Amino acid sequence: MSNTIQRHWETIYQTKTPAEVSWTQQDPQPSLEWILKLDLPRNSAIIDVGGGDSILVDKLIEHGYTDITVLDISTEAIERAKRRLGVSASHVQWILCDILAFKPTRKYAIWHDRAAFHFQTDSRAIGKYMEILKHSLNGHFIVGTFSTEGPIKCSGLDITQYDEKSMRELLMRNELQVIKQERVNHTTPKGANQNFLFTLAATSPDSNGKI
């Protein structure tokens, strides 16, 4: 785990409330909608990579999903989510880890990422992320990144922007089938607009679901 990056995110979560960070969503869309439309069994394994204290996990629990994992680099982010969930936090597997150091021991039916992938800014890091993803995914990959119309930084860190073509080509090179792409405007708690590109891909054409 990169100590510098971990300290950066610990500081963010220790000093800022959800209303003071740009990524906060009261309604985690389109992520939740896409997951629900896949209509997978409620015991399907779902991982939210870089989930932080996102309320996506709350919504998944409300909709009856029973095998949920949240991975984040920040202890404080995970603890905030646990405090918010209360007793429901015991039904979630929490993993404190830099995604590039993650060594999954199982397969996931859904790998969701609205927070970690676009922070991979060089070919080595992107390649390592994709290697870990392919090793542990048997189903659907839902990824939200800043689009080419979005910000070039987040929380003071550089990010990689994507358009539909660059994301599709990257996923196809890594043997993932792109099912759906959509640009989404996110309004931050302070009223700024951020444009995201959301992409749904699958490990095989038979994994398309009903979306």
C-alpha positions as CSV (number, residue, x, y, z in Angstrom):
1,M,0.0,0.0,0.0
2,S,1.4,3.4,-0.9
3,N,1.9,5.2,2.4
4,T,1.8,8.6,0.7
5,I,-1.5,7.9,-1.1
6,Q,-3.0,6.3,2.0
7,R,-2.0,9.3,4.2
8,H,-3.6,11.6,1.5
9,W,-6.9,9.9,1.7
10,E,-6.9,9.5,5.5
11,T,-6.4,13.3,5.7
12,I,-9.3,13.9,3.3
13,Y,-11.7,11.7,5.3
14,Q,-10.5,12.9,8.7
15,T,-10.9,16.6,7.8
16,K,-13.9,16.8,5.4
17,T,-17.5,15.9,5.8
18,P,-19.5,14.2,3.0
19,A,-20.9,17.7,2.1
20,E,-17.4,18.9,1.5
21,V,-16.1,16.3,-0.9
22,S,-17.1,16.3,-4.6
23,W,-18.0,12.7,-5.1
24,T,-20.9,12.5,-2.6
25,Q,-24.2,11.1,-4.0
26,Q,-27.4,10.8,-2.0
27,D,-28.7,8.6,-4.7
28,P,-25.9,6.4,-6.2
29,Q,-26.9,6.5,-9.9
30,P,-26.5,5.1,-12.4
31,S,-24.6,2.5,-10.5
32,L,-27.6,1.2,-8.5
33,E,-30.0,1.2,-11.4
34,W,-27.6,-0.8,-13.6
35,I,-26.9,-3.3,-10.8
36,L,-30.7,-3.8,-10.3
37,K,-31.4,-4.1,-14.0
38,L,-28.9,-7.0,-14.2
39,D,-31.4,-8.9,-12.1
40,L,-28.8,-11.2,-10.6
41,P,-29.5,-13.5,-7.6
42,R,-29.4,-11.5,-4.4
43,N,-26.6,-13.7,-3.1
44,S,-24.3,-12.8,-6.0
45,A,-20.9,-11.5,-4.9
46,I,-20.5,-7.8,-5.4
47,I,-17.4,-5.7,-4.7
48,D,-17.3,-1.9,-4.6
49,V,-13.7,-0.9,-5.2
50,G,-12.8,2.5,-3.7
51,G,-16.2,2.5,-2.0
52,G,-15.1,4.8,0.8
53,D,-18.2,5.9,2.7
54,S,-20.4,5.8,-0.4
55,I,-24.0,4.9,0.3
56,L,-24.1,2.4,-2.5
57,V,-23.5,-0.3,0.1
58,D,-26.6,0.9,2.1
59,K,-28.8,0.7,-1.0
60,L,-27.6,-2.8,-1.9
61,I,-28.4,-4.0,1.6
62,E,-31.8,-2.4,1.3
63,H,-32.5,-4.2,-1.9
64,G,-31.6,-7.5,-0.3
65,Y,-28.1,-8.3,-1.6
66,T,-26.3,-10.5,0.9
67,D,-22.7,-10.9,-0.4
68,I,-21.2,-7.4,-0.5
69,T,-17.5,-6.4,-0.2
70,V,-16.3,-2.8,0.1
71,L,-12.6,-2.2,-0.6
72,D,-10.9,1.2,0.2
73,I,-7.4,2.5,1.0
74,S,-8.7,4.7,3.9
75,T,-9.3,3.3,7.4
76,E,-11.4,6.4,8.2
77,A,-13.6,6.0,5.1
78,I,-14.4,2.5,6.1
79,E,-15.0,3.4,9.7
80,R,-17.4,6.2,8.7
81,A,-19.3,3.8,6.6
82,K,-19.5,1.2,9.4
83,R,-20.7,3.9,11.9
84,R,-23.4,4.9,9.4
85,L,-24.6,1.4,8.8
86,G,-24.6,0.4,12.4
87,V,-25.5,-3.3,12.9
88,S,-25.8,-3.8,9.1
89,A,-22.1,-3.2,8.8
90,S,-21.6,-6.8,10.1
91,H,-23.2,-8.1,6.9
92,V,-20.4,-6.5,4.7
93,Q,-16.9,-7.7,4.1
94,W,-14.5,-4.7,4.6
95,I,-11.1,-4.7,2.9
96,L,-8.5,-2.1,3.8
97,C,-6.2,-2.1,0.8
98,D,-4.7,-0.2,-2.1
99,I,-6.4,-1.7,-5.2
100,L,-3.1,-2.4,-6.8
101,A,-2.1,-4.5,-3.8
102,F,-5.3,-6.4,-3.7
103,K,-5.0,-10.2,-3.9
104,P,-8.5,-11.5,-4.4
105,T,-9.2,-15.1,-3.3
106,R,-12.6,-15.4,-5.0
107,K,-14.6,-14.4,-8.0
108,Y,-17.1,-11.5,-8.1
109,A,-20.3,-11.4,-10.2
110,I,-20.2,-7.6,-10.1
111,W,-17.1,-5.4,-9.8
112,H,-18.1,-1.7,-9.3
113,D,-15.7,1.2,-9.3
114,R,-16.7,4.9,-9.3
115,A,-13.6,6.0,-7.3
116,A,-10.4,4.2,-8.0
117,F,-9.8,3.3,-11.6
118,H,-9.4,6.9,-13.0
119,F,-6.7,7.5,-10.4
120,Q,-4.5,5.0,-12.3
121,T,-2.5,7.4,-14.5
122,D,0.3,5.4,-16.1
123,S,0.3,2.2,-18.2
124,R,1.9,0.1,-15.5
125,A,-0.8,1.0,-12.9
126,I,-3.7,0.6,-15.5
127,G,-2.3,-2.8,-16.5
128,K,-1.9,-4.0,-13.0
129,Y,-5.5,-3.0,-12.2
130,M,-6.8,-4.8,-15.2
131,E,-4.8,-7.9,-14.3
132,I,-6.4,-8.0,-10.8
133,L,-9.8,-7.4,-12.3
134,K,-9.6,-10.2,-14.8
135,H,-8.3,-12.6,-12.1
136,S,-11.3,-12.0,-9.9
137,L,-14.2,-11.2,-12.2
138,N,-16.7,-13.7,-13.5
139,G,-19.6,-11.4,-14.6
140,H,-20.0,-7.6,-14.9
141,F,-17.7,-4.7,-14.6
142,I,-19.3,-1.3,-13.9
143,V,-16.9,1.6,-14.0
144,G,-17.4,5.3,-13.7
145,T,-14.6,7.6,-14.7
146,F,-14.2,11.3,-15.4
147,S,-15.0,11.8,-19.1
148,T,-13.0,14.0,-21.5
149,E,-15.5,16.8,-20.5
150,G,-14.9,16.3,-16.8
151,P,-12.2,17.4,-14.3
152,I,-8.5,16.6,-14.8
153,K,-7.9,16.3,-11.0
154,C,-9.8,15.0,-8.0
155,S,-8.9,15.9,-4.4
156,G,-5.6,17.3,-5.7
157,L,-4.6,14.2,-7.5
158,D,-4.2,13.7,-11.2
159,I,-6.7,11.4,-13.0
160,T,-7.0,9.8,-16.4
161,Q,-10.0,11.0,-18.5
162,Y,-11.8,8.6,-20.8
163,D,-14.1,8.9,-23.8
164,E,-16.2,6.1,-25.1
165,K,-13.6,4.9,-27.7
166,S,-10.6,4.9,-25.3
167,M,-12.5,3.0,-22.6
168,R,-14.0,0.5,-25.1
169,E,-10.6,-0.2,-26.6
170,L,-9.0,-0.7,-23.2
171,L,-11.6,-3.2,-22.1
172,M,-11.6,-5.1,-25.4
173,R,-7.8,-5.4,-25.2
174,N,-8.4,-7.0,-21.8
175,E,-11.0,-9.5,-23.2
176,L,-14.1,-7.7,-21.7
177,Q,-17.3,-7.2,-23.8
178,V,-18.6,-3.7,-23.6
179,I,-22.4,-3.7,-23.2
180,K,-23.4,-0.1,-22.4
181,Q,-21.8,3.3,-22.1
182,E,-23.4,6.5,-20.9
183,R,-22.2,10.0,-20.0
184,V,-23.7,11.3,-16.7
185,N,-23.5,14.7,-15.2
186,H,-22.8,14.7,-11.4
187,T,-23.6,17.7,-9.4
188,T,-21.3,18.0,-6.4
189,P,-22.5,19.1,-2.9
190,K,-21.2,22.6,-3.7
191,G,-23.1,22.8,-7.0
192,A,-20.3,22.2,-9.5
193,N,-20.9,20.0,-12.5
194,Q,-18.7,16.9,-13.2
195,N,-19.1,14.8,-16.3
196,F,-18.6,11.0,-15.9
197,L,-18.4,8.2,-18.4
198,F,-20.1,5.1,-17.0
199,T,-19.4,1.8,-18.8
200,L,-20.8,-1.7,-18.3
201,A,-18.8,-4.6,-19.5
202,A,-18.8,-8.3,-19.0
203,T,-16.4,-11.3,-19.1
204,S,-18.5,-13.0,-21.8
205,P,-21.3,-12.1,-24.2
206,D,-23.6,-14.5,-22.2
207,S,-23.2,-12.2,-19.2
208,N,-25.3,-9.3,-20.7
209,G,-28.2,-9.7,-18.3
210,K,-31.3,-7.6,-18.9
211,I,-29.8,-4.1,-19.0
